[in-house]
Amino acid sequence: MFLYYFGLKRVKASQATILELFWPLSAIILDYFINGNVLTPLQIGATLMLLFAIFKIVQAQNRLLSFTATVIHGEGRGFHTANLDVINLEIPHGIYLVDVLRKGKKYKSLMHFGYRSTYHDSISTEVILANFNQDLYGQNIKVTVHKKIRDIIEFSSPKALKAQITKDMEYLK
Protein backbone atom coordinates (compact mmCIF):
# COMPACT_ATOMS: atom_id res chain seq x y z
CA MET A 1 0.00 0.00 0.00
CA PHE A 2 2.86 2.38 0.85
CA LEU A 3 4.49 1.79 -2.54
CA TYR A 4 1.18 2.44 -4.28
CA TYR A 5 0.62 5.84 -2.67
CA PHE A 6 4.31 6.74 -2.88
CA GLY A 7 4.11 6.11 -6.63
CA LEU A 8 1.13 8.44 -7.00
CA LYS A 9 3.47 11.37 -6.29
CA ARG A 10 5.28 10.58 -9.52
CA VAL A 11 2.46 10.01 -12.00
CA LYS A 12 -0.06 12.29 -13.67
CA ALA A 13 -3.49 12.65 -12.09
CA SER A 14 -5.15 10.94 -15.06
CA GLN A 15 -2.90 7.91 -14.70
CA ALA A 16 -3.42 7.89 -10.93
CA THR A 17 -7.19 7.77 -11.49
CA ILE A 18 -6.88 4.67 -13.63
CA LEU A 19 -4.55 3.07 -11.07
CA GLU A 20 -6.99 3.85 -8.27
CA LEU A 21 -9.82 2.29 -10.27
CA PHE A 22 -7.68 -0.78 -10.92
CA TRP A 23 -6.88 -1.25 -7.21
CA PRO A 24 -10.29 -2.78 -6.23
CA LEU A 25 -10.30 -4.83 -9.43
CA SER A 26 -6.92 -6.33 -8.57
CA ALA A 27 -8.20 -7.11 -5.05
CA ILE A 28 -11.13 -9.05 -6.56
CA ILE A 29 -8.82 -11.03 -8.85
CA LEU A 30 -6.38 -11.83 -6.04
CA ASP A 31 -9.21 -12.82 -3.69
CA TYR A 32 -10.50 -15.28 -6.27
CA PHE A 33 -7.11 -16.91 -6.93
CA ILE A 34 -5.81 -16.88 -3.34
CA ASN A 35 -8.99 -17.52 -1.32
CA GLY A 36 -11.20 -19.11 -3.95
CA ASN A 37 -14.01 -16.59 -3.32
CA VAL A 38 -16.48 -16.22 -6.18
CA LEU A 39 -18.23 -12.93 -6.88
CA THR A 40 -21.96 -12.49 -6.40
CA PRO A 41 -24.02 -11.20 -9.35
CA LEU A 42 -24.07 -7.74 -7.72
CA GLN A 43 -20.28 -7.74 -7.42
CA ILE A 44 -19.95 -8.87 -11.04
CA GLY A 45 -22.19 -5.97 -12.10
CA ALA A 46 -20.10 -3.52 -10.04
CA THR A 47 -16.92 -4.92 -11.60
CA LEU A 48 -18.33 -4.43 -15.09
CA MET A 49 -19.24 -0.84 -14.21
CA LEU A 50 -15.70 -0.28 -12.93
CA LEU A 51 -14.20 -1.65 -16.15
CA PHE A 52 -16.55 0.57 -18.17
CA ALA A 53 -15.44 3.62 -16.15
CA ILE A 54 -11.78 2.80 -16.81
CA PHE A 55 -12.55 2.43 -20.53
CA LYS A 56 -14.34 5.80 -20.68
CA ILE A 57 -11.49 7.59 -18.89
CA VAL A 58 -8.90 6.18 -21.29
CA GLN A 59 -11.12 7.03 -24.24
CA ALA A 60 -11.54 10.64 -23.04
CA GLN A 61 -7.78 11.06 -22.62
CA ASN A 62 -7.10 10.00 -26.19
CA ARG A 63 -9.59 12.44 -27.69
CA LEU A 64 -7.98 15.46 -29.33
CA LEU A 65 -9.56 18.85 -28.81
CA SER A 66 -10.25 20.71 -32.05
CA PHE A 67 -11.89 24.06 -32.53
CA THR A 68 -12.30 26.76 -35.14
CA ALA A 69 -11.57 30.38 -34.31
CA THR A 70 -11.23 33.74 -35.97
CA VAL A 71 -7.91 35.61 -35.78
CA ILE A 72 -8.37 38.97 -34.06
CA HIS A 73 -6.06 41.90 -33.29
CA GLY A 74 -3.98 41.58 -30.15
CA GLU A 75 -2.09 44.04 -27.99
CA GLY A 76 0.72 44.52 -30.53
CA ARG A 77 3.55 43.76 -28.12
CA GLY A 78 5.90 42.43 -30.80
CA PHE A 79 5.28 38.70 -30.37
CA HIS A 80 4.09 37.48 -33.76
CA THR A 81 1.08 35.56 -32.53
CA ALA A 82 -2.34 34.99 -34.00
CA ASN A 83 -4.79 36.02 -31.27
CA LEU A 84 -7.99 34.01 -31.37
CA ASP A 85 -11.55 34.95 -30.44
CA VAL A 86 -12.01 31.79 -28.33
CA ILE A 87 -11.33 31.89 -24.57
CA ASN A 88 -13.66 29.21 -23.20
CA LEU A 89 -11.72 26.02 -23.95
CA GLU A 90 -12.21 22.99 -21.71
CA ILE A 91 -8.51 22.43 -21.05
CA PRO A 92 -6.23 23.67 -18.27
CA HIS A 93 -4.36 26.90 -18.86
CA GLY A 94 -0.92 26.38 -20.35
CA ILE A 95 1.27 26.20 -23.42
CA TYR A 96 0.31 23.48 -25.92
CA LEU A 97 1.63 21.83 -29.06
CA VAL A 98 -1.05 22.25 -31.72
CA ASP A 99 -1.66 21.95 -35.43
CA VAL A 100 -3.23 24.89 -37.22
CA LEU A 101 -5.13 24.21 -40.42
CA ARG A 102 -5.44 27.19 -42.75
CA LYS A 103 -6.66 26.93 -46.34
CA GLY A 104 -5.93 23.21 -46.43
CA LYS A 105 -2.35 23.54 -45.18
CA LYS A 106 -1.27 22.32 -41.73
CA TYR A 107 1.24 24.25 -39.58
CA LYS A 108 2.89 22.95 -36.42
CA SER A 109 2.32 25.61 -33.80
CA LEU A 110 2.38 26.56 -30.15
CA MET A 111 -0.74 27.78 -28.38
CA HIS A 112 -0.96 29.89 -25.25
CA PHE A 113 -4.26 29.52 -23.43
CA GLY A 114 -4.80 31.36 -20.18
CA TYR A 115 -3.87 34.54 -18.36
CA ARG A 116 -1.03 36.64 -19.74
CA SER A 117 0.55 36.74 -16.30
CA THR A 118 3.72 38.61 -17.35
CA TYR A 119 1.50 41.53 -18.37
CA HIS A 120 -1.14 40.93 -15.67
CA ASP A 121 -3.72 40.64 -18.45
CA SER A 122 -6.91 38.68 -18.92
CA ILE A 123 -7.31 35.25 -20.49
CA SER A 124 -6.27 34.90 -24.11
CA THR A 125 -5.84 32.20 -26.69
CA GLU A 126 -3.06 32.78 -29.18
CA VAL A 127 -0.99 30.64 -31.49
CA ILE A 128 2.51 31.00 -32.92
CA LEU A 129 2.75 29.32 -36.30
CA ALA A 130 6.16 27.94 -37.21
CA ASN A 131 7.61 29.24 -40.49
CA PHE A 132 4.66 31.51 -41.18
CA ASN A 133 4.61 35.30 -41.57
CA GLN A 134 1.43 36.16 -43.48
CA ASP A 135 -1.50 38.31 -42.38
CA LEU A 136 -4.26 36.25 -40.74
CA TYR A 137 -6.54 38.98 -39.35
CA GLY A 138 -10.21 38.11 -39.76
CA GLN A 139 -9.50 34.62 -41.10
CA ASN A 140 -10.83 31.40 -39.61
CA ILE A 141 -8.34 28.72 -38.64
CA LYS A 142 -8.84 25.25 -37.21
CA VAL A 143 -6.71 24.35 -34.18
CA THR A 144 -6.10 20.78 -33.01
CA VAL A 145 -4.55 20.51 -29.55
CA HIS A 146 -2.06 17.66 -29.11
CA LYS A 147 -0.10 18.03 -25.90
CA LYS A 148 0.47 20.43 -23.03
CA ILE A 149 4.17 21.25 -22.76
CA ARG A 150 4.17 23.50 -19.72
CA ASP A 151 2.15 25.70 -17.37
CA ILE A 152 1.94 29.45 -17.74
CA ILE A 153 4.78 31.26 -15.99
CA GLU A 154 5.04 34.89 -14.96
CA PHE A 155 8.30 36.26 -16.33
CA SER A 156 10.27 39.18 -14.96
CA SER A 157 10.33 40.96 -18.32
CA PRO A 158 9.09 40.69 -21.91
CA LYS A 159 12.67 39.78 -22.87
CA ALA A 160 12.58 36.75 -20.54
CA LEU A 161 9.20 35.77 -22.01
CA LYS A 162 10.60 35.97 -25.54
CA ALA A 163 13.54 33.76 -24.51
CA GLN A 164 11.12 31.15 -23.16
CA ILE A 165 9.04 31.27 -26.35
CA THR A 166 12.23 30.58 -28.31
CA LYS A 167 12.89 27.54 -26.09
CA ASP A 168 9.28 26.39 -26.50
CA MET A 169 9.58 26.60 -30.28
CA GLU A 170 12.15 23.78 -30.08
CA TYR A 171 9.23 21.42 -29.41
CA LEU A 172 8.05 22.02 -32.97
CA LYS A 173 11.15 20.43 -34.50
Backbone as CSV, one residue per row, in Angstrom:
resi,resn,N_x,N_y,N_z,CA_x,CA_y,CA_z,C_x,C_y,C_z
1,MET,0.832,-1.187,0.000,0.000,0.000,0.000,0.879,1.254,0.000
2,PHE,1.951,1.239,0.786,2.864,2.381,0.850,3.457,2.659,-0.533
3,LEU,3.896,1.605,-1.213,4.488,1.786,-2.544,3.472,2.374,-3.519
4,TYR,2.224,1.937,-3.396,1.183,2.443,-4.283,1.017,3.949,-4.112
5,TYR,0.827,4.416,-2.895,0.619,5.842,-2.669,1.892,6.651,-2.859
6,PHE,3.048,6.069,-2.603,4.311,6.741,-2.882,4.444,6.977,-4.391
7,GLY,4.044,5.995,-5.178,4.112,6.112,-6.627,3.180,7.166,-7.194
8,LEU,2.071,7.433,-6.509,1.126,8.440,-6.997,1.732,9.843,-7.024
9,LYS,2.793,10.060,-6.263,3.467,11.365,-6.291,4.201,11.575,-7.607
10,ARG,4.447,10.499,-8.335,5.281,10.584,-9.521,4.535,10.328,-10.833
11,VAL,3.230,10.229,-10.780,2.458,10.010,-12.001,1.418,11.118,-12.152
12,LYS,0.966,11.287,-13.397,-0.057,12.294,-13.670,-1.372,11.907,-13.012
13,ALA,-2.202,12.890,-12.749,-3.492,12.650,-12.094,-4.359,11.701,-12.910
14,SER,-4.330,11.822,-14.226,-5.146,10.941,-15.064,-4.702,9.493,-14.941
15,GLN,-3.398,9.269,-14.875,-2.901,7.910,-14.701,-3.226,7.403,-13.300
16,ALA,-3.117,8.277,-12.304,-3.421,7.887,-10.928,-4.883,7.467,-10.799
17,THR,-5.775,8.131,-11.527,-7.190,7.772,-11.491,-7.399,6.352,-11.993
18,ILE,-6.750,6.024,-13.089,-6.881,4.670,-13.626,-6.301,3.657,-12.649
19,LEU,-5.155,3.982,-12.050,-4.551,3.070,-11.073,-5.462,2.884,-9.863
20,GLU,-6.087,3.965,-9.417,-6.993,3.851,-8.272,-8.223,3.020,-8.612
21,LEU,-8.693,3.122,-9.852,-9.819,2.292,-10.266,-9.404,0.826,-10.417
22,PHE,-8.158,0.588,-10.759,-7.681,-0.778,-10.916,-7.445,-1.465,-9.571
23,TRP,-7.184,-0.690,-8.531,-6.880,-1.254,-7.207,-7.971,-2.222,-6.727
24,PRO,-9.265,-1.821,-6.689,-10.287,-2.780,-6.233,-10.425,-3.974,-7.188
25,LEU,-10.219,-3.745,-8.473,-10.300,-4.831,-9.433,-9.209,-5.861,-9.162
26,SER,-8.007,-5.396,-8.874,-6.916,-6.326,-8.569,-7.207,-7.083,-7.272
27,ALA,-7.846,-6.436,-6.307,-8.198,-7.110,-5.051,-9.199,-8.242,-5.308
28,ILE,-10.138,-8.021,-6.208,-11.125,-9.049,-6.559,-10.427,-10.248,-7.210
29,ILE,-9.530,-9.955,-8.137,-8.823,-11.030,-8.845,-7.957,-11.825,-7.869
30,LEU,-7.222,-11.141,-7.012,-6.376,-11.827,-6.040,-7.214,-12.645,-5.045
31,ASP,-8.340,-12.103,-4.627,-9.215,-12.816,-3.688,-9.731,-14.116,-4.305
32,TYR,-10.021,-14.079,-5.593,-10.495,-15.282,-6.272,-9.392,-16.335,-6.333
33,PHE,-8.185,-15.940,-6.757,-7.112,-16.913,-6.929,-6.509,-17.383,-5.604
34,ILE,-6.424,-16.497,-4.619,-5.810,-16.878,-3.342,-6.809,-17.572,-2.423
35,ASN,-8.005,-16.993,-2.268,-8.987,-17.515,-1.317,-10.089,-18.350,-1.965
36,GLY,-10.166,-18.333,-3.267,-11.202,-19.106,-3.950,-12.583,-18.503,-3.845
37,ASN,-12.699,-17.246,-3.441,-14.006,-16.592,-3.325,-14.539,-16.232,-4.712
38,VAL,-15.818,-16.517,-4.914,-16.478,-16.219,-6.177,-17.366,-14.996,-5.972
39,LEU,-17.424,-14.136,-6.972,-18.228,-12.929,-6.882,-19.725,-13.229,-6.981
40,THR,-20.501,-12.417,-6.283,-21.958,-12.487,-6.400,-22.357,-11.749,-7.675
41,PRO,-23.582,-11.938,-8.160,-24.023,-11.198,-9.348,-23.921,-9.673,-9.165
42,LEU,-24.193,-9.179,-7.967,-24.075,-7.739,-7.716,-22.623,-7.284,-7.846
43,GLN,-21.696,-8.084,-7.326,-20.283,-7.740,-7.423,-19.792,-7.820,-8.871
44,ILE,-20.310,-8.771,-9.627,-19.948,-8.871,-11.042,-20.431,-7.624,-11.785
45,GLY,-21.657,-7.191,-11.484,-22.186,-5.966,-12.096,-21.341,-4.754,-11.743
46,ALA,-20.946,-4.648,-10.475,-20.101,-3.520,-10.045,-18.744,-3.577,-10.733
47,THR,-18.201,-4.776,-10.915,-16.920,-4.924,-11.603,-17.026,-4.473,-13.054
48,LEU,-18.122,-4.846,-13.706,-18.326,-4.426,-15.093,-18.451,-2.903,-15.190
49,MET,-19.131,-2.300,-14.229,-19.239,-0.835,-14.208,-17.872,-0.199,-14.023
50,LEU,-17.045,-0.779,-13.171,-15.698,-0.284,-12.932,-14.850,-0.374,-14.202
51,LEU,-14.935,-1.497,-14.892,-14.202,-1.648,-16.152,-14.685,-0.658,-17.199
52,PHE,-15.998,-0.414,-17.239,-16.552,0.566,-18.172,-16.039,1.972,-17.843
53,ALA,-15.954,2.307,-16.557,-15.435,3.620,-16.149,-13.978,3.785,-16.568
54,ILE,-13.174,2.752,-16.387,-11.775,2.804,-16.814,-11.702,3.016,-18.327
55,PHE,-12.521,2.300,-19.074,-12.550,2.434,-20.530,-12.903,3.866,-20.942
56,LYS,-13.922,4.438,-20.325,-14.342,5.803,-20.679,-13.272,6.835,-20.347
57,ILE,-12.562,6.660,-19.253,-11.488,7.588,-18.888,-10.364,7.534,-19.915
58,VAL,-9.962,6.342,-20.288,-8.901,6.181,-21.286,-9.351,6.758,-22.624
59,GLN,-10.581,6.512,-22.988,-11.122,7.026,-24.241,-11.121,8.560,-24.239
60,ALA,-11.502,9.181,-23.136,-11.539,10.640,-23.043,-10.135,11.240,-23.125
61,GLN,-9.150,10.553,-22.582,-7.785,11.060,-22.617,-7.224,11.060,-24.033
62,ASN,-7.647,10.129,-24.848,-7.103,10.003,-26.191,-7.831,10.862,-27.216
63,ARG,-8.833,11.586,-26.784,-9.590,12.439,-27.692,-8.869,13.776,-27.845
64,LEU,-8.627,14.182,-29.069,-7.978,15.462,-29.329,-9.026,16.569,-29.362
65,LEU,-8.684,17.692,-28.776,-9.559,18.854,-28.811,-9.294,19.612,-30.104
66,SER,-10.341,19.895,-30.847,-10.248,20.709,-32.054,-11.297,21.802,-31.981
67,PHE,-10.941,22.968,-32.482,-11.893,24.065,-32.527,-11.526,24.996,-33.670
68,THR,-12.508,25.755,-34.111,-12.296,26.757,-35.144,-12.448,28.124,-34.509
69,ALA,-11.551,29.036,-34.882,-11.574,30.375,-34.305,-11.203,31.401,-35.374
70,THR,-11.575,32.629,-35.096,-11.225,33.742,-35.972,-10.046,34.488,-35.379
71,VAL,-9.094,34.857,-36.226,-7.915,35.608,-35.777,-8.319,37.071,-35.586
72,ILE,-8.023,37.592,-34.407,-8.366,38.974,-34.058,-7.092,39.751,-33.737
73,HIS,-7.209,41.067,-33.642,-6.064,41.904,-33.286,-5.727,41.729,-31.810
74,GLY,-4.440,41.697,-31.525,-3.980,41.576,-30.152,-3.499,42.911,-29.619
75,GLU,-2.610,42.847,-28.651,-2.091,44.044,-27.994,-0.939,44.683,-28.768
76,GLY,-0.371,43.976,-29.731,0.718,44.522,-30.531,2.012,44.673,-29.747
77,ARG,2.357,43.679,-28.964,3.554,43.762,-28.119,4.799,43.212,-28.805
78,GLY,4.710,42.872,-30.083,5.896,42.435,-30.799,6.095,40.943,-30.867
79,PHE,5.207,40.148,-30.251,5.284,38.698,-30.371,4.362,38.311,-31.516
80,HIS,4.872,37.756,-32.548,4.091,37.482,-33.762,3.158,36.298,-33.536
81,THR,2.069,36.577,-32.827,1.078,35.558,-32.527,-0.216,35.863,-33.252
82,ALA,-0.997,34.825,-33.467,-2.340,34.987,-33.998,-3.288,34.882,-32.805
83,ASN,-3.844,35.999,-32.390,-4.786,36.022,-31.274,-6.134,35.502,-31.762
84,LEU,-6.739,34.648,-30.971,-7.990,34.006,-31.372,-9.155,34.519,-30.537
85,ASP,-10.350,34.447,-31.109,-11.545,34.953,-30.436,-12.182,33.927,-29.504
86,VAL,-11.489,32.854,-29.192,-12.011,31.790,-28.332,-11.261,31.815,-27.006
87,ILE,-11.998,31.912,-25.880,-11.331,31.890,-24.569,-12.021,30.942,-23.591
88,ASN,-12.914,30.113,-24.086,-13.656,29.210,-23.196,-13.369,27.742,-23.528
89,LEU,-12.105,27.400,-23.644,-11.723,26.022,-23.946,-11.807,25.176,-22.684
90,GLU,-12.065,23.902,-22.856,-12.205,22.994,-21.714,-10.905,22.233,-21.462
91,ILE,-9.818,22.990,-21.368,-8.509,22.434,-21.047,-7.868,23.339,-20.007
92,PRO,-6.921,22.813,-19.239,-6.228,23.668,-18.266,-5.392,24.742,-18.966
93,HIS,-5.201,25.854,-18.309,-4.363,26.904,-18.864,-2.945,26.383,-19.036
94,GLY,-2.294,26.814,-20.112,-0.921,26.382,-20.348,-0.485,26.644,-21.770
95,ILE,0.693,26.098,-22.087,1.267,26.196,-23.423,1.159,24.805,-24.050
96,TYR,0.633,24.751,-25.273,0.315,23.484,-25.922,0.968,23.369,-27.293
97,LEU,1.270,22.139,-27.683,1.631,21.832,-29.060,0.332,21.635,-29.820
98,VAL,0.180,22.323,-30.946,-1.051,22.250,-31.724,-0.721,22.193,-33.211
99,ASP,-1.709,21.804,-33.981,-1.655,21.947,-35.430,-2.687,22.997,-35.800
100,VAL,-2.310,23.883,-36.711,-3.229,24.890,-37.222,-3.478,24.580,-38.691
101,LEU,-4.743,24.470,-39.042,-5.126,24.209,-40.425,-5.677,25.503,-41.011
102,ARG,-5.029,25.955,-42.080,-5.438,27.191,-42.750,-5.401,26.950,-44.249
103,LYS,-6.536,27.110,-44.889,-6.659,26.928,-46.337,-6.059,25.601,-46.795
104,GLY,-6.362,24.541,-46.050,-5.931,23.207,-46.426,-4.495,22.862,-46.078
105,LYS,-3.748,23.798,-45.530,-2.354,23.536,-45.175,-2.208,23.499,-43.657
106,LYS,-1.443,22.515,-43.159,-1.269,22.323,-41.730,0.072,22.910,-41.289
107,TYR,0.044,23.646,-40.155,1.244,24.248,-39.582,1.408,23.774,-38.148
108,LYS,2.589,23.270,-37.819,2.888,22.954,-36.423,3.002,24.280,-35.690
109,SER,2.393,24.336,-34.502,2.316,25.615,-33.797,2.348,25.412,-32.294
110,LEU,2.533,26.515,-31.595,2.382,26.563,-30.150,1.145,27.379,-29.844
111,MET,0.435,27.015,-28.788,-0.739,27.779,-28.378,-0.616,28.147,-26.908
112,HIS,-0.860,29.404,-26.626,-0.956,29.890,-25.250,-2.441,30.020,-24.951
113,PHE,-2.871,29.382,-23.869,-4.256,29.517,-23.435,-4.245,29.818,-21.943
114,GLY,-4.726,30.991,-21.590,-4.805,31.363,-20.180,-4.468,32.828,-19.972
115,TYR,-4.207,33.162,-18.722,-3.872,34.538,-18.364,-2.494,34.902,-18.904
116,ARG,-2.341,36.133,-19.333,-1.031,36.639,-19.739,-0.400,37.231,-18.490
117,SER,0.121,36.342,-17.648,0.554,36.737,-16.304,1.721,37.717,-16.308
118,THR,2.599,37.664,-17.289,3.717,38.606,-17.347,3.205,40.035,-17.476
119,TYR,2.103,40.208,-18.171,1.504,41.532,-18.367,0.317,41.787,-17.441
120,HIS,0.009,40.829,-16.577,-1.142,40.926,-15.670,-2.414,41.228,-16.455
121,ASP,-2.592,40.466,-17.545,-3.724,40.642,-18.449,-4.719,39.495,-18.297
122,SER,-5.830,39.662,-18.968,-6.910,38.676,-18.918,-6.556,37.431,-19.738
123,ILE,-7.488,36.506,-19.762,-7.308,35.252,-20.492,-7.257,35.524,-21.993
124,SER,-6.353,34.820,-22.655,-6.266,34.905,-24.108,-5.948,33.531,-24.668
125,THR,-6.247,33.388,-25.940,-5.839,32.205,-26.690,-5.105,32.736,-27.907
126,GLU,-3.849,32.321,-28.050,-3.063,32.781,-29.178,-2.130,31.683,-29.628
127,VAL,-1.863,31.661,-30.926,-0.987,30.645,-31.492,0.193,31.305,-32.187
128,ILE,1.312,30.592,-32.167,2.507,30.996,-32.915,2.723,29.912,-33.957
129,LEU,2.587,30.269,-35.206,2.750,29.316,-36.295,4.215,29.275,-36.705
130,ALA,4.763,28.088,-36.793,6.157,27.935,-37.210,6.275,28.219,-38.705
131,ASN,7.313,28.945,-39.079,7.610,29.236,-40.492,6.427,29.872,-41.225
132,PHE,5.824,30.861,-40.595,4.656,31.514,-41.178,4.720,32.994,-40.842
133,ASN,4.566,33.868,-41.841,4.607,35.301,-41.569,3.604,36.090,-42.415
134,GLN,2.456,35.484,-42.704,1.433,36.163,-43.481,0.390,36.788,-42.558
135,ASP,-0.426,37.658,-43.124,-1.495,38.313,-42.375,-2.680,37.356,-42.240
136,LEU,-3.134,37.151,-41.004,-4.261,36.245,-40.743,-5.494,36.957,-40.205
137,TYR,-5.436,38.270,-39.996,-6.539,38.977,-39.348,-7.867,38.723,-40.049
138,GLY,-8.866,38.347,-39.256,-10.210,38.109,-39.761,-10.419,36.744,-40.375
139,GLN,-9.377,35.940,-40.490,-9.503,34.624,-41.099,-9.838,33.570,-40.050
140,ASN,-10.528,32.535,-40.483,-10.830,31.397,-39.612,-9.733,30.353,-39.766
141,ILE,-9.315,29.799,-38.635,-8.341,28.717,-38.641,-8.870,27.597,-37.749
142,LYS,-8.453,26.390,-38.043,-8.835,25.247,-37.211,-7.608,24.841,-36.405
143,VAL,-7.793,24.697,-35.088,-6.706,24.347,-34.181,-6.998,22.975,-33.588
144,THR,-6.004,22.091,-33.639,-6.101,20.777,-33.011,-5.030,20.695,-31.933
145,VAL,-5.456,20.536,-30.695,-4.545,20.508,-29.550,-4.015,19.092,-29.378
146,HIS,-2.678,18.974,-29.259,-2.058,17.655,-29.111,-1.548,17.389,-27.706
147,LYS,-0.784,18.330,-27.155,-0.100,18.027,-25.899,0.255,19.317,-25.166
148,LYS,0.047,19.300,-23.862,0.473,20.427,-23.029,1.967,20.274,-22.759
149,ILE,2.725,21.351,-22.992,4.172,21.252,-22.759,4.606,21.923,-21.463
150,ARG,3.818,22.886,-20.995,4.168,23.504,-19.717,3.009,24.378,-19.228
151,ASP,3.110,24.762,-17.951,2.154,25.704,-17.373,2.552,27.126,-17.752
152,ILE,1.648,28.038,-17.511,1.941,29.453,-17.736,2.818,29.958,-16.599
153,ILE,3.820,30.724,-16.958,4.780,31.257,-15.993,4.756,32.783,-16.083
154,GLU,4.884,33.432,-14.940,5.037,34.887,-14.961,6.522,35.200,-15.061
155,PHE,6.899,35.919,-16.106,8.302,36.256,-16.334,8.600,37.646,-15.821
156,SER,9.863,37.892,-15.519,10.273,39.179,-14.957,10.250,40.293,-15.989
157,SER,10.321,39.934,-17.271,10.335,40.959,-18.324,9.852,40.342,-19.636
158,PRO,9.448,41.209,-20.582,9.089,40.694,-21.909,10.263,39.976,-22.580
159,LYS,11.482,40.415,-22.295,12.672,39.776,-22.870,12.794,38.330,-22.375
160,ALA,12.542,38.108,-21.097,12.585,36.746,-20.545,11.475,35.884,-21.146
161,LEU,10.308,36.487,-21.367,9.197,35.769,-22.007,9.584,35.354,-23.414
162,LYS,10.188,36.266,-24.160,10.595,35.967,-25.538,11.637,34.844,-25.560
163,ALA,12.544,34.835,-24.586,13.542,33.762,-24.507,12.867,32.411,-24.266
164,GLN,11.842,32.390,-23.424,11.123,31.146,-23.162,10.351,30.687,-24.395
165,ILE,9.763,31.622,-25.118,9.042,31.271,-26.347,10.007,30.624,-27.338
166,THR,11.215,31.163,-27.427,12.231,30.584,-28.311,12.550,29.146,-27.895
167,LYS,12.659,28.903,-26.586,12.890,27.540,-26.090,11.698,26.641,-26.415
168,ASP,10.485,27.155,-26.222,9.280,26.387,-26.495,9.173,26.005,-27.970
169,MET,9.654,26.862,-28.849,9.581,26.601,-30.275,10.404,25.361,-30.658
170,GLU,11.354,24.979,-29.823,12.152,23.780,-30.082,11.267,22.527,-30.111
171,TYR,10.145,22.557,-29.408,9.227,21.417,-29.415,8.641,21.160,-30.798
172,LEU,8.657,22.167,-31.648,8.050,22.017,-32.966,8.949,21.299,-33.961
173,LYS,10.196,21.094,-33.572,11.148,20.435,-34.503,11.036,18.940,-34.433
